[in-house]
Amino acid sequence: MGYAQLVIGPAGSGKSTYCSSLFRHCEAVGRSIHVVNLDPAAEQFDYPVAVDIRELICLDDVMEELGLGPNGALMYCMEELEDNMDDWLTDELDNYLDDDYLVFDCPGQIELFSHVPVLRNFVEHLKSKNFNVCVVYLLDSQFITDVTKFISGCMASLSAMIQLELPHVNILSKMDLVTNKRDIEDFLNPQGQVLLSELNQRMAPQFLKLNKALIDLVDQYSMVSFVPLDLRKESSIRYILSQIDNCIQYGEDADVKVKDFDPEDIDD
């Protein structure tokens, strides 16, 4: 059985930086992971690329040959990946052993994980290859400046949860860049009534029922919660990784090592 993280989130949320920091952390503790680039527009990497979608298709080539804009070209590239799952992708995955750990660095176009089926089909392909998969959804903590943006981020994450139907670990990234962490703490441990009061103050009266439904979804049903990630702290990366490992049951099938003993010693 293989293990995989699918790292998604809006453009600029820190996905590649997360992958790079995770690789360095695992390297430091003697743990092996392989980072896969699924962004056909990527140019530079701070981690060794184990598999690169640009070997299959490149964004610049599509834009030049088909006359598409950046977003349309990226969607074309991802559909090309979908069409080559049984060929190119399978050949690449066959290079890894059953217990290998892959981290997929995905593009930031939100439609890929909200309603377009490309990533969903990609996940199904990984499952068919006996991979346990967890989604790692990153949201820029500097984006969370008020309750409306927090709810917006929650709904985007929930959309991905519904679309992909996988265990999720939602991360507030770039916590090392936040100047006043007290502004973020209210959203890490949200109090429903406080959020509802703030939301009602910002929204028109006709949205009161909608506001309550949204807050109940976050508060009462605990559908979406975020874990802060501060890349300056190894303990923060270690905690995030432990949460993800628990989701995909990494290491749970390892053989238990028992010290050899002589049954006769028990009688003595």
N, C-alpha and C positions, 0 to 999 in steps of 0.2 A: 504494500500500500504506500502510495506517495502522498505528499502533503503540499498544500499550495495556499498562498495568500494572493488575493486579487485586490490590488491597491487602486482604489478609484477615488474620485472627488473632483470638484470644480477645478478649472484651470488656475494655476497659481497657488493651489492649496498646500503644496510642499510634498507631492507624491514622490518625485525623484530624490529629493533631499532625504525623505524618510527611508527610501530603499537604500541609499548610500550609507546612512547612519546605521541602519540595521545590519548591513553587510559588514561594516567595520566592527560593530559590537560583537557579532557572531564570530568574526575572525579573531578577535581579542580573547574570546572565551573558548576557542578551539572547536567551534561548531560550524558545520558546513551548510551554506545555503547557496542557491544559484538564482541570480536576478535575470529576468527575461524582459526585454524591452518590447512592448506592444504599441509604442507610439511611432508611427511612420514619419512624424515631423521632428523627432528628437535629433539633436546634433551632437551634444556633448554629454558625457557620463562621468560621474565620480565613483563609479563601481565597475568591476569587470562584467561585461555583458555576456551571459551564457548563451542566450538565443536572441536574435535581433530580427524583428519583422521586416526591417529594411533590406534584408537579404531576399525577401519575397517581393516586396513592393515598397516604393519610396514616394513620399508625398510630393516632392518637387517634380519628379518625373510625371506623375499623374496630372499635376497642374499644368505642366508644359504641353503634354501630349493631348489632353482632353479639354484644355481651356477652362478648367474648373477653378473656383475660388478655394481658399484654404479649408473651409468647413466641408464643402461638397467633396473636395478631393480626399479629405480624411475619411468621410463616410464611405467613399468608394474603396479606399484602402482596407477598411475594416470588413467590408462586404467581400473583398478579395480574400482576406484571411478566412472568412467564414466558408468560402467556396473551396479553400485548400486545407481544411481541417483534416480530412482523411489522407492527404498526401504530405504536404510540407510539414504541417504541425505534428502529425503522427510520427514522421521520420525524426523530427527533432526531439520529441518526448521519449522516443525509444532509446535515446542515448543516456537516459537516466535510470537509476536503479529503483527498486520498489520503495525504498525508504528515503529517497532523496526529497529535499525541501526546496520548492520553487517559489519565487516571489515575482508576480507579474506586475510590471509598472505600466499602467494603462493611460491612454489619452484622457484629456480633461473635458471633452465635449459631453455635456450633461445628458443629451439624448441617448447616448450609448448605454447608460444605465437607468434611464427613466422609462423609455417606451420602445426604442429600437431593439429588436431581438438578437443582435449580434453577440453581445456579451453573454446573454442567457444561453444561447446555443454553444458558445465557447465553454461555458461552465458545464453544460451537459456532456460535452466531449471529454472534458477533464474527468468527470465522474465515470464515464465509460472506460477510462483508462485507469480506474481505481485510485483516483486522487481524492483525498479529503480536502475540501476547499472552504476557506473563510474569507469573507469580504472585509477589507480594511478601508473604511470610508473616512477621508480626511476633510476637515473643514477648517479654514483659516480662522484662528481665534481673534484676529484683528478685525474680522468681518462682523463678529458678534458685539456690536456696540449698543444695541437696544433689543427690546423684547420682540419687535417685529422681525428683525433679522434672525434672531434665534429661532423663532417659529418657522421662518422660511427655510433655514438650514435643516431643521428637524423634518420638515415635510419633504425636502429633497432626499434626505437620507432614507425616510420611510418609503419613498417611491422606489428607491434602489432595492430596499429590502423586499418589497412586494414583487418587483420585476425579477429579481435573481433568486429569491427563495433559498437563501443561504444564511448560515450564522454570520452575524455582523459584529464588528468592533468599530464603534464610531469614535474618532479621535479629533480633539481640538488641537491642531498643529500650531507651530510657531509661538508656543507659550514663552519661549525665551525672548521674544520681541515685545511682549506685552509690558507696558510701563506700569499700569495699575491693575494688578491681578485681582483686586477686590471687585472690579467691574465684571470679571469673568466668573467669579465664585458663585454668584447668584444663579448662573446658568448651568454650573456643574452639579449643583444640588438644588434644582428648581422647586420653589414653593408655589403650588398651583394657584392659590388665591392671590398671591402677590403678582404673579405673572398676568393673571386675568385682569386684575385692577389696572396694571400698567397698559395692557393691551386695549382695554376699553377706553382709556384716556386718549389713546393715540388714534383710535378708529371711530368711524361714524356710528351713530346709534343703531342703524339697521344691521350692523354686523355683530351685535351682542351675542346672539345665539351661536353664530359661527365661531366667535372667539371662545365661548365656553366649550364647544365641541372640540376645538383644537387643543385647548389647554387640558381638557379631560384626557385626550388621547396621549398627551405627553406625561401627564401627572398620574392619573388613576391607573392607566393600563401599562405604564412604564414601557411604552413601545420604543422610545428613543432616549438614549442617554449617551453622554460623551465622557471620554477619558482624556485628561490633559497630557500633552506630550511636550516635554522640555528637553531638547536635544543636547543641552549642556550637561544633563545629569544622566549618568549611566543607569541609575536606579529607575528613572522614568522609562527608558527604553526597555529595561529588563522587565518592568511591570507590564508594559504593553505587550511584549512578546509572550509573557506567561499567560495573559488573557487570551491571546490568539491561539497559543498551543493548546490551551484547555478546550477551545472551541472545536479544533480539528483533531483532538485526542492524540496529539503528538507525543510519542514516547510511551503511551499506555500499553502498547502491544509488545514492548521490550521484554525479553526474558528476565525473570527475577534471578539474581545471582545469589546462590545459597552456598555458604561455606561447607565444604565436605566434612563429614564427621563419621565416626564409627558408632553404630547403634549400640555396641557393647558398652560404650562410655556412659550411656544413660543408666545402665544397671549398676555402675560402680558407685 
